[in-house]
Amino acid sequence: MLLTYHLDGALKDLEEIIQVTQLDIADIQEAKADEQFKRLALKEEKIASFEAKKAMIDHEISKLMTSHPNKELPDLLDEEQHAKLDELKKNLQILKEVNQKYARMVLAVSALYNDFLEQLVPTEMDGYERVASKDPSLLEVRV
């Protein structure tokens, strides 16, 4: 059935997105930014693929419900489809947790780099914006 096919594809994409995000977490811990950037296109591709498959799942479920208006959705799906939907829900929760962990790490690294930058290139407020200090000693070259 087409719904099962799309569920399988969505699950595969979701598992790959989780794996890539876990690799990103490992690489951010080792300061391997280049590795993360190399995987960015793959990650974006997998996310787009997952979103397309999810749209197809929604479409197939909508078709089922329209063709059987007197039945509830749980009665329209077989055991395998129920199991795959449950697995999809579980994997989405795992992805959410992995993404939250990654986001916390990215924020911590960003704060660290911003602190280093502020120490190297002092800034001052110019209205509502932060701009590099106009202090000429910052650009002074010492021989």
C-alpha positions in Angstrom: 0.0 0.0 0.0 1.2 3.5 -0.8 0.8 4.7 2.8 3.2 2.0 4.1 5.7 2.9 1.4 5.7 6.5 2.4 5.9 5.6 6.1 9.0 3.4 5.4 10.7 6.3 3.5 9.9 8.8 6.2 11.2 6.6 8.9 14.5 6.0 6.9 14.9 9.7 6.4 14.2 10.5 10.0 16.7 7.9 11.2 19.4 9.4 8.9 18.6 12.9 10.2 19.1 11.7 13.8 22.4 10.0 12.9 23.7 13.1 11.1 22.7 15.3 14.1 24.5 12.9 16.5 27.6 13.2 14.3 27.3 17.0 14.5 27.2 16.7 18.3 30.3 14.5 18.4 32.1 16.9 16.1 31.1 20.1 18.0 32.5 18.5 21.1 35.8 18.0 19.3 35.7 21.4 17.5 35.4 19.9 14.1 33.3 22.6 12.4 34.4 21.7 8.9 32.9 18.2 9.3 29.6 19.7 10.4 29.6 22.1 7.4 30.3 19.3 5.0 27.2 17.5 6.2 24.9 20.5 6.0 23.8 19.9 2.5 23.1 16.2 3.2 21.1 17.2 6.3 19.1 19.8 4.4 18.4 17.2 1.7 17.2 14.6 4.2 14.9 17.2 5.9 13.4 18.2 2.6 12.9 14.5 1.7 11.3 13.8 5.1 8.9 16.8 4.7 7.9 15.6 1.2 7.2 12.1 2.5 5.3 13.4 5.5 3.1 15.4 3.1 2.4 12.2 1.1 1.5 10.4 4.3 -0.9 13.2 5.2 -2.4 13.0 1.7 -2.8 9.2 1.8 -4.5 9.4 5.2 -6.8 12.1 4.0 -7.7 10.0 1.0 -8.5 7.0 3.2 -10.7 9.1 5.5 -12.5 10.7 2.5 -13.2 7.3 0.9 -14.4 5.9 4.2 -16.2 8.8 6.0 -18.1 6.5 8.4 -14.9 5.0 9.9 -12.4 6.3 12.4 -8.7 6.5 11.3 -7.5 3.7 13.6 -10.0 1.4 11.9 -8.6 2.3 8.5 -5.0 1.3 9.2 -3.6 -2.2 9.5 -1.3 -3.3 12.3 1.9 -2.6 10.4 0.8 1.0 9.6 -0.1 1.6 13.2 3.3 0.3 14.3 5.1 2.5 11.7 3.1 5.6 12.8 4.1 4.8 16.5 7.7 4.4 15.4 7.6 7.7 13.5 6.2 9.4 16.6 8.9 7.9 18.8 11.7 8.9 16.3 10.3 12.4 16.1 10.6 12.7 19.9 14.2 11.3 19.7 15.0 13.9 17.0 13.6 16.7 19.2 15.8 15.7 22.1 18.9 15.3 19.9 18.2 18.7 18.3 17.7 20.3 21.8 21.1 18.9 22.9 22.8 20.1 19.7 21.2 23.6 20.0 22.4 24.0 23.6 25.9 23.1 22.5 25.8 25.5 19.5 24.6 28.3 21.8 27.4 27.6 24.3 30.1 27.6 21.5 28.6 30.8 20.0 28.7 32.5 23.4 32.3 31.5 23.8 33.3 32.8 20.4 31.4 36.0 21.0 33.2 36.5 24.3 36.6 35.9 22.6 35.7 38.3 19.8 34.7 41.0 22.3 38.0 40.6 24.1 39.9 40.8 20.8 37.9 43.6 19.2 36.2 45.7 21.8 32.8 47.1 20.9 30.8 50.1 22.0 27.2 51.1 21.6 26.3 53.4 18.7 22.6 54.1 19.3 21.0 50.6 19.4 23.8 48.8 17.6 27.1 47.4 18.8 30.0 48.6 16.6 33.8 48.0 16.8 35.5 50.5 19.0 36.8 53.6 17.3 39.8 53.6 19.6 42.8 54.0 17.2 45.0 52.0 19.6 43.1 49.0 18.5 44.6 49.3 15.0 48.0 50.3 16.1 50.8 48.2 14.7 53.8 47.7 17.0 57.2 47.1 15.6 
